[in-house]
Amino acid sequence: MKIAIACEKVFSKRTIRRICLRAVPLVFILFFSTCVSQQKVVVGVSGQLAVSYTAYPSIEVDIAAVTDGELAEIKDAGVENYFAPYSGIREKIGAQTMFFSEEQTKPLTLLSRAEIWKSWLEKDPSTLVVIAGLPHDPDMPPPPVPDPRIITVPLKKRLIFASNLYILVEPKKITQVKKAPVNPQINF
């Protein structure tokens, strides 16, 4: 209260109003940028993978912030072609790859302040895409559409409304979950 009275003696009400109008957006920007920098994508594997495949298979999970055109290219290619060595899509979109195997079942994290985000944000992406290189049995019918091995999250909504994205790799699909995945090889 004493500070407010002292300010009124030094500054006019008009000057105080101008200072407040300039300070409020600055405070909002600082608060918002702090929230965004806290965001992360956490990917983990389900214990059901070991049951379905008799061991934890080697799996690559790619994460990338992509434009609408890049997303269309990924969906047109399909998961098998996307991960094929001749494809080139992974390199083109600058995907961040996470590796899981029998020896690596611990959840992995990609922070929104990681260096890779700078190159993704330069192209003004619309979507965050997560793609799991889960094996598909060629004797089985093709995966349903949309492919359950791909998750897309509208990027602007994700940056504004949620702080974290949790992904669980399960047999034949990946799912977005509400809690951070845990290492399935640790007994509780």
TAZI-V330382 format. One record per residue. N is the residue number from 1. PHI is phi in whole degrees, 0 to 359 (999 if undefined). PSI is psi as a letter, one per 40 degrees, with the letter a starting at -180 (none if undefined). D_FIRST is the distance of its C-alpha to the first C-alpha in Angstrom with 2 decimals. Layout:
# TAZI-V330382
n:N phi:PHI psi:PSI d_first:D_FIRST
n:N phi:PHI psi:PSI d_first:D_FIRST
This chain:
# TAZI-V330382
n:1 phi:999 psi:d d_first:0.00
n:2 phi:296 psi:d d_first:3.82
n:3 phi:294 psi:d d_first:5.36
n:4 phi:297 psi:d d_first:5.17
n:5 phi:294 psi:d d_first:6.44
n:6 phi:296 psi:d d_first:8.69
n:7 phi:296 psi:d d_first:9.89
n:8 phi:296 psi:d d_first:10.84
n:9 phi:289 psi:d d_first:12.78
n:10 phi:275 psi:d d_first:14.56
n:11 phi:247 psi:i d_first:15.19
n:12 phi:284 psi:i d_first:16.43
n:13 phi:299 psi:d d_first:15.34
n:14 phi:296 psi:d d_first:18.65
n:15 phi:295 psi:d d_first:18.04
n:16 phi:298 psi:d d_first:14.72
n:17 phi:300 psi:d d_first:16.79
n:18 phi:297 psi:d d_first:19.59
n:19 phi:298 psi:d d_first:17.64
n:20 phi:296 psi:d d_first:16.40
n:21 phi:296 psi:d d_first:20.00
n:22 phi:277 psi:d d_first:21.39
n:23 phi:285 psi:d d_first:19.07
n:24 phi:299 psi:d d_first:19.59
n:25 phi:299 psi:d d_first:23.37
n:26 phi:296 psi:d d_first:23.17
n:27 phi:297 psi:d d_first:21.14
n:28 phi:299 psi:d d_first:23.69
n:29 phi:297 psi:d d_first:26.61
n:30 phi:297 psi:d d_first:25.51
n:31 phi:296 psi:d d_first:25.01
n:32 phi:296 psi:d d_first:28.33
n:33 phi:293 psi:d d_first:30.27
n:34 phi:292 psi:d d_first:29.20
n:35 phi:297 psi:d d_first:30.45
n:36 phi:296 psi:d d_first:33.66
n:37 phi:292 psi:e d_first:34.38
n:38 phi:277 psi:e d_first:34.35
n:39 phi:293 psi:i d_first:37.18
n:40 phi:207 psi:i d_first:40.65
n:41 phi:249 psi:h d_first:44.09
n:42 phi:245 psi:h d_first:45.80
n:43 phi:242 psi:h d_first:49.54
n:44 phi:224 psi:i d_first:51.62
n:45 phi:249 psi:i d_first:55.12
n:46 phi:275 psi:i d_first:56.29
n:47 phi:296 psi:d d_first:58.70
n:48 phi:294 psi:d d_first:60.93
n:49 phi:299 psi:d d_first:61.94
n:50 phi:295 psi:d d_first:63.93
n:51 phi:290 psi:d d_first:65.59
n:52 phi:291 psi:d d_first:66.54
n:53 phi:252 psi:e d_first:67.76
n:54 phi:64 psi:e d_first:68.93
n:55 phi:193 psi:i d_first:66.54
n:56 phi:285 psi:h d_first:63.34
n:57 phi:285 psi:i d_first:64.55
n:58 phi:285 psi:h d_first:63.38
n:59 phi:227 psi:h d_first:60.86
n:60 phi:255 psi:h d_first:58.92
n:61 phi:238 psi:h d_first:55.71
n:62 phi:259 psi:i d_first:54.44
n:63 phi:234 psi:h d_first:50.93
n:64 phi:203 psi:i d_first:50.24
n:65 phi:267 psi:h d_first:47.96
n:66 phi:233 psi:i d_first:50.52
n:67 phi:277 psi:i d_first:51.06
n:68 phi:300 psi:d d_first:52.84
n:69 phi:295 psi:d d_first:56.09
n:70 phi:294 psi:d d_first:55.88
n:71 phi:296 psi:d d_first:55.18
n:72 phi:298 psi:d d_first:58.24
n:73 phi:296 psi:d d_first:60.32
n:74 phi:296 psi:d d_first:59.30
n:75 phi:294 psi:d d_first:60.14
n:76 phi:295 psi:d d_first:63.41
n:77 phi:288 psi:d d_first:64.46
n:78 phi:83 psi:i d_first:63.80
n:79 phi:295 psi:d d_first:62.75
n:80 phi:299 psi:d d_first:66.17
n:81 phi:290 psi:d d_first:66.53
n:82 phi:301 psi:d d_first:62.92
n:83 phi:275 psi:e d_first:63.56
n:84 phi:295 psi:i d_first:67.08
n:85 phi:300 psi:d d_first:67.56
n:86 phi:276 psi:e d_first:68.91
n:87 phi:298 psi:d d_first:66.05
n:88 phi:83 psi:e d_first:63.60
n:89 phi:295 psi:d d_first:60.79
n:90 phi:302 psi:d d_first:58.76
n:91 phi:291 psi:d d_first:58.85
n:92 phi:299 psi:d d_first:58.21
n:93 phi:273 psi:e d_first:54.93
n:94 phi:69 psi:f d_first:53.86
n:95 phi:296 psi:i d_first:53.65
n:96 phi:264 psi:h d_first:52.08
n:97 phi:257 psi:h d_first:54.64
n:98 phi:247 psi:h d_first:54.10
n:99 phi:249 psi:h d_first:57.22
n:100 phi:234 psi:i d_first:58.04
n:101 phi:198 psi:a d_first:61.25
n:102 phi:302 psi:d d_first:62.76
n:103 phi:274 psi:e d_first:61.18
n:104 phi:231 psi:g d_first:57.77
n:105 phi:247 psi:e d_first:56.30
n:106 phi:291 psi:h d_first:52.78
n:107 phi:302 psi:i d_first:50.15
n:108 phi:244 psi:i d_first:49.20
n:109 phi:235 psi:h d_first:45.88
n:110 phi:242 psi:h d_first:45.11
n:111 phi:280 psi:i d_first:41.48
n:112 phi:289 psi:e d_first:40.09
n:113 phi:264 psi:e d_first:39.25
n:114 phi:296 psi:i d_first:42.96
n:115 phi:304 psi:d d_first:44.78
n:116 phi:300 psi:d d_first:47.02
n:117 phi:298 psi:d d_first:44.18
n:118 phi:301 psi:d d_first:44.09
n:119 phi:290 psi:d d_first:47.67
n:120 phi:294 psi:d d_first:47.22
n:121 phi:290 psi:d d_first:44.18
n:122 phi:297 psi:d d_first:46.10
n:123 phi:266 psi:e d_first:48.49
n:124 phi:55 psi:g d_first:45.81
n:125 phi:288 psi:i d_first:46.90
n:126 phi:251 psi:e d_first:46.60
n:127 phi:218 psi:i d_first:47.55
n:128 phi:262 psi:h d_first:47.33
n:129 phi:242 psi:h d_first:50.80
n:130 phi:237 psi:h d_first:51.98
n:131 phi:231 psi:h d_first:55.77
n:132 phi:255 psi:h d_first:57.72
n:133 phi:277 psi:f d_first:61.23
n:134 phi:287 psi:h d_first:62.53
n:135 phi:295 psi:i d_first:66.30
n:136 phi:239 psi:h d_first:67.92
n:137 phi:289 psi:h d_first:71.39
n:138 phi:295 psi:e d_first:73.65
n:139 phi:281 psi:e d_first:75.86
n:140 phi:270 psi:i d_first:73.01
n:141 phi:298 psi:i d_first:72.00
n:142 phi:300 psi:i d_first:69.43
n:143 phi:300 psi:i d_first:65.76
n:144 phi:296 psi:i d_first:64.24
n:145 phi:253 psi:h d_first:62.26
n:146 phi:289 psi:i d_first:59.44
n:147 phi:296 psi:h d_first:60.38
n:148 phi:289 psi:e d_first:58.56
n:149 phi:265 psi:e d_first:58.44
n:150 phi:234 psi:h d_first:55.92
n:151 phi:240 psi:h d_first:52.31
n:152 phi:239 psi:i d_first:50.32
n:153 phi:229 psi:h d_first:46.59
n:154 phi:303 psi:h d_first:45.09
n:155 phi:292 psi:d d_first:42.99
n:156 phi:297 psi:d d_first:40.21
n:157 phi:294 psi:d d_first:39.58
n:158 phi:296 psi:d d_first:39.81
n:159 phi:290 psi:d d_first:37.22
n:160 phi:271 psi:d d_first:34.75
n:161 phi:256 psi:e d_first:35.31
n:162 phi:230 psi:i d_first:36.63
n:163 phi:265 psi:d d_first:35.89
n:164 phi:220 psi:i d_first:39.38
n:165 phi:236 psi:h d_first:42.98
n:166 phi:249 psi:h d_first:45.39
n:167 phi:238 psi:h d_first:49.13
n:168 phi:240 psi:h d_first:52.01
n:169 phi:272 psi:h d_first:55.54
n:170 phi:241 psi:i d_first:58.06
n:171 phi:301 psi:h d_first:61.80
n:172 phi:72 psi:e d_first:62.47
n:173 phi:199 psi:i d_first:58.83
n:174 phi:239 psi:i d_first:55.22
n:175 phi:226 psi:i d_first:52.42
n:176 phi:272 psi:h d_first:48.68
n:177 phi:242 psi:i d_first:47.31
n:178 phi:274 psi:d d_first:43.96
n:179 phi:242 psi:i d_first:43.82
n:180 phi:298 psi:h d_first:44.56
n:181 phi:296 psi:i d_first:48.30
n:182 phi:241 psi:i d_first:49.62
n:183 phi:290 psi:h d_first:52.71
n:184 phi:289 psi:e d_first:55.56
n:185 phi:270 psi:e d_first:57.66
n:186 phi:265 psi:h d_first:55.33
n:187 phi:279 psi:h d_first:56.36
n:188 phi:258 psi:none d_first:53.64
